[in-house]
Amino acid sequence: MKTKKIKQVHEAVSAPIDDLVTYRALPTSAVEYIDPFLFLNHHGPQTYDPNNKGLPFGPHPHRGFETLTFILEGDILHQDTGGGKSVINKGGVQWMTAGSGLIHAEVSSDTFKREGGPLEILQLWLNLPARYKMVPPSYVGLQQHEIPSATEDEGRVQINVISGRWGDTEGPIKSLGGIMMSSVDMQAASSFTVQVPAAHNVFFYVVRGKVTVNGRSVDKLHLVEFENEGEDINVEATEAAVLLFGHALPFNEPVVSHGPFVMNTEQEIREAFRDYQLGKMGDWND
């Protein structure tokens, strides 16, 4: 197999939100999006004192895409107008299909606000194909023990499969966009090789540690952008590392976004704002 060529390595930019340490890997001035991967915010790592205010993401609307949230440290209390509600703890994930639209909040649990502790959370926005942008909203929250994993390098690499497949391991989420998505935990000096179809776009973000990818050294807080040729991706951990790794066929559809809405035309964005103002995405009750 031919090795996938690296197009560019992008450093996440500092973009704090109130007192929340945040790095934004997508979009930046260097890369707008990697179809169908639209947006990545990396919150933390940081430690909250007891009696804190927690996460600042109160009620807000979404339409036209999906959110995948990884809780590496801390927790998130999710609630939405579609009926979804749960507290997901360290090691878990939340997958929300905004579809036709809903209002949701992502805040810290009362326990976390009272006791404090370490927090590190990543949220990835995944586009929806035009034909699915107006599907009914849905939400799935998975604790760590509910996420299947595959291993490589005699168990020194653990792949937590969220959607799609890794070998014989299938993720519990059925992605409407056909997206394979995972997090990868690597011990120091471990390695793996994965084949990705040449036509697929790859999402590869180094959350922690340092790795060598197809011969190129990549540090934490960096996003690797690949060319659409070749299939092999070889990864070696020069120190213990955590990655977000996924891939999908690009949709090759227009992307028009404004704030919390991602559609295909300006008219659809205007309709999203109108529908939100008319209460068609639900009424929020604290």
C-alpha positions as CSV (number, residue, x, y, z in Angstrom):
1,M,0.0,0.0,0.0
2,K,1.1,3.6,-0.6
3,T,1.6,5.9,2.3
4,K,-0.7,8.8,2.7
5,K,1.1,12.1,2.1
6,I,0.8,14.8,4.7
7,K,-0.5,18.1,3.2
8,Q,0.1,20.3,6.2
9,V,0.2,20.3,10.0
10,H,-1.9,23.0,11.7
11,E,-1.4,24.3,15.2
12,A,-4.6,24.9,17.2
13,V,-5.0,28.6,18.2
14,S,-5.7,29.9,21.7
15,A,-9.4,30.9,22.0
16,P,-10.3,31.1,25.7
17,I,-14.0,31.3,26.6
18,D,-14.4,33.2,29.9
19,D,-12.2,31.4,32.3
20,L,-12.2,28.2,30.2
21,V,-8.9,27.4,28.5
22,T,-9.7,26.7,24.9
23,Y,-7.7,25.8,21.8
24,R,-9.5,25.8,18.4
25,A,-8.1,23.4,15.8
26,L,-10.9,24.0,13.2
27,P,-11.4,26.5,11.7
28,T,-8.3,28.6,11.8
29,S,-6.7,31.1,9.3
30,A,-4.8,28.1,7.8
31,V,-7.7,25.6,7.4
32,E,-11.4,26.3,7.2
33,Y,-12.6,22.7,7.5
34,I,-11.8,19.1,6.3
35,D,-15.1,17.9,4.7
36,P,-17.1,16.7,6.6
37,F,-15.3,17.7,9.8
38,L,-16.2,21.3,10.5
39,F,-15.0,22.5,13.9
40,L,-13.0,21.4,16.9
41,N,-12.7,23.1,20.2
42,H,-10.3,21.7,22.8
43,H,-11.2,22.8,26.3
44,G,-8.6,22.5,29.0
45,P,-6.7,20.9,30.4
46,Q,-7.2,22.9,33.6
47,T,-8.2,22.3,37.2
48,Y,-11.3,24.0,38.7
49,D,-11.4,24.9,42.4
50,P,-14.3,23.8,44.6
51,N,-17.4,25.9,44.3
52,N,-16.8,26.9,40.7
53,K,-19.3,28.0,38.0
54,G,-18.4,25.1,35.7
55,L,-18.8,25.1,31.9
56,P,-20.3,28.3,30.4
57,F,-22.4,26.7,27.6
58,G,-26.0,27.5,28.6
59,P,-29.0,27.1,26.3
60,H,-28.3,27.7,22.6
61,P,-29.7,26.4,19.3
62,H,-28.2,24.2,16.6
63,R,-29.4,23.0,13.2
64,G,-27.9,21.0,10.3
65,F,-25.0,19.1,11.8
66,E,-23.9,16.8,14.6
67,T,-21.8,17.3,17.7
68,L,-19.4,14.7,19.2
69,T,-18.1,15.6,22.6
70,F,-15.2,13.7,24.3
71,I,-14.9,14.0,28.1
72,L,-11.3,13.3,28.9
73,E,-11.6,14.8,32.4
74,G,-14.5,16.2,34.4
75,D,-18.1,15.7,33.3
76,I,-20.9,17.3,31.3
77,L,-24.6,17.6,32.1
78,H,-26.4,17.7,28.7
79,Q,-30.0,18.6,28.3
80,D,-31.9,19.5,25.1
81,T,-35.4,20.3,23.9
82,G,-35.6,16.9,22.1
83,G,-35.7,15.2,25.4
84,G,-32.1,14.2,25.8
85,K,-30.6,14.5,29.2
86,S,-27.6,12.8,30.9
87,V,-24.4,13.4,32.9
88,I,-21.4,11.8,31.1
89,N,-18.2,11.3,33.1
90,K,-14.5,10.9,32.3
91,G,-13.9,8.6,29.3
92,G,-17.4,9.0,27.9
93,V,-18.8,10.7,24.8
94,Q,-21.9,12.6,23.7
95,W,-23.3,12.4,20.2
96,M,-26.0,14.8,19.3
97,T,-27.7,15.1,15.9
98,A,-29.1,18.6,15.7
99,G,-30.8,17.9,12.4
100,S,-33.9,20.1,12.0
101,G,-33.0,22.0,15.1
102,L,-33.1,22.0,18.9
103,I,-31.9,24.0,21.9
104,H,-29.4,22.4,24.3
105,A,-27.1,23.2,27.2
106,E,-23.8,21.7,28.2
107,V,-22.9,22.5,31.7
108,S,-21.0,20.9,34.6
109,S,-22.8,18.7,37.1
110,D,-23.6,20.1,40.6
111,T,-21.0,17.6,41.9
112,F,-18.3,19.0,39.7
113,K,-19.2,22.6,40.5
114,R,-19.2,21.8,44.2
115,E,-16.0,19.7,44.4
116,G,-14.0,21.0,41.4
117,G,-11.2,18.9,39.8
118,P,-9.5,18.4,36.4
119,L,-11.3,19.2,33.2
120,E,-10.5,18.4,29.6
121,I,-13.2,18.2,26.9
122,L,-13.2,18.2,23.1
123,Q,-16.1,19.0,20.9
124,L,-16.1,18.1,17.2
125,W,-18.8,19.3,14.8
126,L,-19.7,16.8,12.0
127,N,-21.5,18.0,9.0
128,L,-24.7,16.3,7.8
129,P,-25.4,15.6,4.1
130,A,-28.0,17.9,2.6
131,R,-30.6,15.0,2.6
132,Y,-30.2,14.6,6.3
133,K,-30.0,18.2,7.5
134,M,-33.6,18.3,8.6
135,V,-33.9,14.8,10.2
136,P,-35.5,14.8,13.7
137,P,-33.0,15.6,16.5
138,S,-31.5,12.8,18.6
139,Y,-29.0,12.4,21.4
140,V,-26.9,9.5,22.7
141,G,-24.7,9.7,25.8
142,L,-22.2,6.9,26.4
143,Q,-20.1,6.3,29.5
144,Q,-16.6,4.9,29.1
145,H,-17.7,1.3,29.7
146,E,-20.2,1.5,26.9
147,I,-17.6,2.3,24.2
148,P,-16.1,-0.8,22.6
149,S,-12.3,-0.8,22.0
150,A,-9.9,-2.5,19.7
151,T,-6.2,-2.9,20.4
152,E,-3.0,-2.8,18.4
153,D,0.7,-3.4,19.2
154,E,0.0,-6.1,21.8
155,G,-2.4,-4.0,23.7
156,R,-0.2,-0.9,24.0
157,V,-2.6,1.0,21.6
158,Q,-6.3,1.2,22.5
159,I,-8.7,2.5,19.9
160,N,-12.1,3.6,21.4
161,V,-14.5,3.1,18.5
162,I,-17.4,5.6,18.5
163,S,-18.8,5.2,15.0
164,G,-17.8,3.1,12.0
165,R,-15.4,0.1,12.3
166,W,-11.9,-0.7,13.3
167,G,-11.2,-4.2,12.2
168,D,-13.9,-6.4,13.7
169,T,-14.9,-3.7,16.3
170,E,-18.0,-1.7,15.4
171,G,-18.9,1.6,17.1
172,P,-22.3,2.0,18.8
173,I,-23.2,5.2,16.9
174,K,-24.6,4.9,13.4
175,S,-23.3,8.0,11.6
176,L,-25.7,9.4,9.1
177,G,-22.7,10.7,7.1
178,G,-20.8,7.4,7.1
179,I,-18.1,8.8,9.4
180,M,-15.7,6.6,11.2
181,M,-14.6,8.2,14.5
182,S,-12.5,7.2,17.4
183,S,-10.2,8.2,20.1
184,V,-6.8,6.5,20.5
185,D,-4.7,6.0,23.6
186,M,-1.1,5.2,22.9
187,Q,1.6,4.2,25.4
188,A,5.1,5.6,24.9
189,A,7.0,3.8,22.2
190,S,3.8,2.1,20.8
191,S,2.8,2.1,17.2
192,F,0.1,1.2,14.7
193,T,-0.7,1.3,11.0
194,V,-4.2,1.9,9.6
195,Q,-5.4,1.8,6.0
196,V,-7.8,4.6,5.0
197,P,-9.4,4.6,1.5
198,A,-7.6,7.1,-0.7
199,A,-10.8,9.0,-1.5
200,H,-11.5,9.6,2.2
201,N,-10.7,12.7,4.1
202,V,-8.9,12.1,7.4
203,F,-9.3,13.8,10.7
204,F,-6.2,13.4,12.9
205,Y,-5.7,15.6,16.0
206,V,-3.1,15.1,18.7
207,V,-4.7,15.9,22.0
208,R,-1.8,14.9,24.3
209,G,1.8,13.8,23.9
210,K,3.8,13.6,20.8
211,V,3.8,11.2,17.8
212,T,5.5,10.6,14.5
213,V,3.0,10.3,11.6
214,N,4.3,8.9,8.3
215,G,7.8,10.0,9.4
216,R,6.8,13.5,10.5
217,S,6.9,14.6,14.2
218,V,3.6,16.1,15.5
219,D,3.2,17.5,18.9
220,K,0.0,17.9,21.0
221,L,-2.5,20.6,19.9
222,H,-1.8,20.0,16.3
223,L,-4.1,18.8,13.4
224,V,-2.7,16.8,10.6
225,E,-4.2,17.4,7.1
226,F,-3.6,14.6,4.6
227,E,-3.7,14.5,0.8
228,N,-6.2,12.3,-1.0
229,E,-3.8,9.7,-2.3
230,G,-2.3,6.6,-0.7
231,E,-3.9,4.6,2.1
232,D,-1.4,3.8,4.9
233,I,-1.0,6.0,8.0
234,N,1.8,4.9,10.3
235,V,1.8,6.3,13.8
236,E,4.5,6.0,16.5
237,A,4.2,7.5,19.9
238,T,7.4,9.2,21.0
239,E,5.7,9.7,24.4
240,A,2.3,8.6,25.7
241,A,-0.3,10.2,23.5
242,V,-4.0,10.6,22.9
243,L,-5.4,11.2,19.4
244,L,-8.8,11.9,17.8
245,F,-8.9,9.9,14.6
246,G,-11.6,9.6,12.0
247,H,-12.2,9.5,8.3
248,A,-15.1,9.8,5.7
249,L,-15.9,10.4,2.1
250,P,-16.2,14.1,1.6
251,F,-19.7,15.3,0.9
252,N,-18.6,17.9,-1.7
253,E,-21.6,20.0,-0.9
254,P,-21.8,23.8,-0.2
255,V,-21.2,24.7,3.4
256,V,-22.9,27.9,4.7
257,S,-22.6,28.5,8.4
258,H,-23.6,31.3,10.7
259,G,-23.1,30.9,14.4
260,P,-24.9,27.7,15.6
261,F,-26.4,26.8,12.2
262,V,-24.7,24.9,9.3
263,M,-26.7,24.6,6.1
264,N,-26.1,24.6,2.3
265,T,-27.6,28.0,1.3
266,E,-27.9,31.5,2.8
267,Q,-31.7,31.1,2.5
268,E,-31.6,28.0,4.7
269,I,-29.6,30.0,7.3
270,R,-32.3,32.7,7.3
271,E,-34.9,30.0,7.7
272,A,-33.0,28.5,10.7
273,F,-32.9,31.9,12.5
274,R,-36.6,32.4,11.7
275,D,-37.6,29.0,13.0
276,Y,-35.6,29.4,16.2
277,Q,-37.2,32.8,16.8
278,L,-40.7,31.2,16.2
279,G,-40.0,28.5,18.8
280,K,-39.9,25.7,16.3
281,M,-36.7,24.3,17.9
282,G,-38.4,23.9,21.3
283,D,-39.0,26.0,24.4
284,W,-36.3,26.0,27.0
285,N,-37.4,25.5,30.6
286,D,-34.7,25.5,33.2
